């Protein structure tokens, strides 16, 4: 291949890769409506007769259904491609929110927001990261993953104040209807730009795409879901993910109520937006740092920091230094950053350990930990508050789980399937790195 032809192909690959990446980012910006629940639940009128535990159910179910449908969505996008799968996701999110907007019953919200929107988020989210990382070398996996998933975390930056304003001017039910129609259009539209490379890509050491070729060997890109489930690393990752994600989701679901009940301020939507900025930034920063420092060390730092932040939140009360608005905002941002780090670190390490071929369904199986952690801790926090009129017990429990997750990082080792034999290593030019992808 001539240098001129190669240069032209490199530019085409680069443009395609970044088009897919930013389309996936946009999809996640819409799917992040999940993180606006603390504002929506706070806007539920007393006349509906919902308790704090009731208000936790739609969100908790959405988290659980989201994680379950991540497995189905991952399998589907591996088979038929991300475009169709994400389109189905956008349709389900729109229909789910529209159904929720037509009812005041808990069951209606559990079905609309919890089951249907949760399933749609699972399909859409499962279709966003895999096609993006397939356009780039593994040395950029953390960065690209962080950029894509940052959209989900950053969504609350605009969704929370937008929902607050719409609830004040249009009412709660019409607000949910507007969001449902808008996000249906946004997700379905951007889904049409998602695609994977139609050939296998080789990347040079300078991290740019070189000529297309068929690799002579297969490294750890063919680990099947069945084989992954036989490794101890899967269960270690699952436990760590459940602890890290569950603690963050618990705070996200209750932050507006926490601000009102502990500190007596009505700026919950502002704290949700601040947390969202940290959430999005944490995904990009942690992903990029882990590319250089390593996934395990980055996880350890994030788990320890999160345990400290959640504990400090229990001390944030009216009249205290930790209860002042600037300090509470800082704590919220750091909780968001440490939580968001999970969403770039875990897909990256799943790709490192088990490869790209079955990445969609493999990460979907690990992601069930996110749903279970969010379901249990968010629901538990609501029930504990109804019993003791305080979130302190929930804070202490989450902090303990985070410390356990931090300790577990020392037991994590790459599975044998991800360790390239020396004989195979000798077959690869050290100046090159191979990234395999599925046909489109």
N, C-alpha and C positions, 0 to 999 in steps of 0.2 A: 504494500500500500504506500503511495507517494506521501510525502510530508504534507503537501497541500490538501490532498484528500483526507488524510488523517486529521488535520487541523479543522477542516470543515465538519467532520464527523464528531470531533470532540466538542465543538461549539453546539452542535445539535443535541448531543447527549446532555450537555450542561444545561441548556435552555429547557429541555424536557424534564430533567430532574428537578430543577427549581420550580417549574410550573406545577408539577405534581406536589411538591413539598408545600407550596403556598396555597394550593387548592385544598390540600389536606388540613392545613392550618385553619383555613376559613371554615371548613366543615366543623372542626372542633370548637371554633368560636361560637357556632350555633348550638352544638350539642351540649355545651357547658351551661345551658339553661338549668341543668340539674343543681348547680351550685347557687342558684337564686332562691332555693327553697326556703331558706331562713327568712327571707324578705316576704315571700308569698305566704308562708305559714303565719308570720307575725300579722299579716293583713287579714287573716281569717276572722270574721266578726264573732263576738261572743254569742250572738244569737244562734249560731250554728251548733253550739253546745259541745265543741271539741275540747278535750283536755290536752295537756302537753304530750302525753303518750299517744293520743290520737293523731296529733299533728306530726308525730314521728313516723307513722305507718306508711304514708305514700312515698316519702323519701327513702325510708329503709327498704321498702319493696322495690323501688326503682333501682337502688344500688344492687340488690341481690339479682334482680332480673337482668339488669345491665351486664353483670358479670357472667351470668349463665349464657346469655345470647352473644357474648363475646366469643365463646367457644363455637357456637353455631355459625356466627358471622365469620370467624376466622376460617373455619372449614369451608364455608361457602365462597369466601373471597379467594381462597387457595384454588378452588375448583373452577369457578366461573368468572373470577376477576373482581376487582374492587369497585368498578363503576356501577354494576347492577346491584351489588350488595349494599353500597352506600345509598343508592336510590331507594331501595326498600326501607332502609333506615330512616331516611328523610320522610317518607310517606307515613311510617308508623309514629314518628315523633309528632308530626302534624295532626294526625287523627287522634292520638292520645291526648294531646293538650286541648283539642277542640271538644272532645268528650268531657274532659274535666271541667271545661268552662261552662258546660250546660247543666251542672249539678252542684248541690251543696252538701251531698251526702259523703260520708267517709268512704263508703264502698265505691262510689263513683270516682273519687279521686284515686283510690287504690288501683282501680282498673285503668283509668285514663292516664294519670301521671305515673303511677307505679308500674303497671304491667306493660301497657302499650308504648308509652314514651320511653320507659326503661329498656324495652326490647329494641326500639328504634335507635336509641343511643348506643346499644351494644353492637348492632349491625354497622352503624356509621363509624364508630370508633375503631372497630376491628378492621375496617377498610382503609383507614387513614395512614397509619404508620408503615405497614408492610410495603406498599408500592413505593413510598418515598425512600426508604433505606436501601431498596434494591437498585437505585440509581447512583449510589455513592459507595466508596471503599469503606472497609470496616473501621479504619482509623477515624472515620467521621460518623460512625453509628450513633454515639452518644449525642453529638451535636445535632444531627438531623432529627433524631428521635425527640430531643428536647424542644426543637423548634416546632415540630408538628404537634406534640402534646401540650405545648405551652398555650395553644389556643383554647383548650378545654379549661385550663386554669384561669386564663385571662378573661374568659367570658363574663365573669361577674363584675369586672371593671365597668362594663357598660350595661349588663343585664340588671344588676342590682339597683343602680339609680334609675334606670329606665323603668323597671317594674315598680319601684317606689313612686315615681312620677305618674305612671299610668294608673296605678291603684288609686292615687289621690284624685285623678281627674276623670277616669273612666270606670272605676270600680274594679274589684278583684276578678270577677268572672269575665268581663270584657277584656281585661288585661291578658288573661291566659289565652283567650281566643285570638287576640292580636299576635301574641308570641307564637302560637301554634301555626298560624298562616304564614307569618314571616319566616320562621325557621324551616318550614316545609319547602318554601321557595328557595331559600339559601342553600340548604343541604342538597336538594335534588339538582339544582343548577351547578354547583361546584363538583358534584359527583361525576359529571360528564367529562371532567378533565383528569380523572384518575386513571392511570394505566401503568403497566410494568414494562421494562425493556423487552423487546421481542427476540433479543439475542443475549448470549452470555457475555458479560463485560469483564475485561481485564483492566486493572488499574496499576499504573506505574508507581514507583516509590514517591514521586512528587505529588501523588494523590490526584492525578488527573486521569481521565479515561484514555486508554490507548486503543489499539485495534481490537476488533471483535474476534474471538477465537473460541475453540472448544478446549477446555482444560483437559490435561492428560490424566488427572486424578480427581477424586472426590475426597474431601477431607471430612468435616463433621457436619456437612450440610444436609444429610439425609436421615437424621434422627427422627423416627416416627413418633407420634404421640404415645403409642403403646410402649415403645422402648424408653421414652422419656419418663413415663410413669414407673418404670422399674428402677430408676436411679434415686438415690437418697437425696440428691441435690434438689430434686423437684419439691420434696416435702419440706426441706429446709427453707427454700425460697418461698414456698407457700405460707409457712408460718410467719416468716419475717414480713412478708407483704401484708398479711392480714393485720399484724400489729401496727405497722407503720401507716398503712392506709386507713385502718379503722379509727385510730386516734385522730387523724386529720379530718376524716369525714364526720366524726362525732362533733368536733368543734364547728365545722362548716355548717352543719345542720341546725346548730343552736346559737350561733354567734350573735344574731340580732336580739334574741331573747336574753342571752348572757349579758349583753351591754345594758339592757333595760333593767334586769332583775338584780345584777350584782353592783352596777355602777350608777344606775338611774339615769342613763342618757338615752335619747331617742335617735341616736346616730348609728344604729345597727347597720343600715345600708352602707354607710361610709366605711365601717370596719370590714364589712363583707368585700367591698371594693378594694380596700387596702390589702386584705388577705389574698384576694385574687391576683393583685400585682405581684405579691411575693410568690404565690403559687406558680404563676407563669414564669417569672424570672428564675425560680428555683429549679424548674425543669430544664431550662437552657443551661444554666450555670452548672448544675450537678452533672448533666450529660456531658458537657465539655470537659469539666474537671475529671470526671471518671475516665475519659479517654486517655488522660495523661497519668493520673494518680492510681487508677484501678477502681473497679466497681466496689469491691469489698471495703476498702478504706473509706471511700466516699459514703457508703451505706452506714458504716460505724459512726462517722462524724454526724450524719444527719439524724440517726436514731437517738444518740446521746443529747444532741441539741434540742430535739423535739421533746424528749422527756423533761428537760429543764424548763422549756417554754410552757408546756402544759401544766406543770406544777406551779409555775409563777402565776399562771392564769387563775389558779385557785386562791391566790393571795390578792388578786386584783378586786378590791372592794371600794366602796365610796369613802372618800376622805384619805385614802392611802396613796403613796407615791405610785405604786403599781396600778392603782385605779384611775390615775389621771389619763385624760384622753390621748395625749401624745405617746405615753408609755404603753397604753393599751393598744394603740395603733401599731406601735413597733412590735409588740408581742404577737399581734395578729398577723403582721407581715411575715415574721420569722416562722410562725406556725405554718403559714401558707407555703413558704419556701421549702421547709423541711418535708412537708407533706408532698408538695409537687415533685420533689426530687425522686420520690418513689416511682412516679409515672414515667420517668426517663431511665432510671437505673435498672428497673426490673425488665422492661422489654429489651434493653441493651444486653443485659447479662443472659437472658434467654436466647438471644441471637448468638452471643458468644459461645454458649454452652451447647446449643442444639442446632444451630445453623438456620438457613433461610428457607429451605424448601418447604418445610411444614411450620414456618414461623407463625402464621396466622392462628392455626389451631393450637399450637404449643403454647403460645403466649396467652391465648384464650383460656386454656386450662389453668395456667398460673394465675391469671387475672380473676379467677373465681374467688381467690383469697381477698381481693379488693372488695368484692361484693359481700362476702360473708363478714369481713371485718367491719365494713360500714353498716351492714344490717344489724349486727349484734351490738356494737357500741353506740350507734345513734339511737336505737330503740331502748337500749339499757339506760342511756342517759336520761331519756324522757321518763321512763318508769321510776328511776331513782329520784328524779326531781319531784314527781307526784307524791312519792313516799316521804321524802325528807325536806322538800322545799329548798334544795341546794344541789348544785352540780359537783360539789367537792368529792363525793365518793367516786363519781365518774372520772374526775381528773386523776385521782390517786390510782385507780385501776388502770387507766390508760398509760400513766407514767411507768407503772410496773411492767406492763407489756412491752413498752418501748425499750426499757432496760434489758429485758429478756431477749428482744430482737437484736439489740446491740451485741450482747454476749454471744448470740448464735452466729454472728458474722465470722467468728474465729473458727467455727467448725465447717465453714464453706470452702470446698475445693472443686476445681473443675472436674467434671466427669471424665472417665476414660475416653469416651467417644469424642470429647472435645480436645484431647491431647494428640497432636499429630505425631505419628511415629517418625523416628529419625530417618528411616529409609524413604518415607514419602517426602520429608522435608528436603532431602538431598536432591529430589527431582525438580524442586522449584527454584527458579532464579531468585536469589535473595534481594534483587533489586525490584522484584515484582510482588504484588499481592493479588490473590485471586478472589473475586467475589462472584459467586454463582447466583443466578436468578432463574425463575421459572419462565417458560414461554408465556407470551401474552395470551 
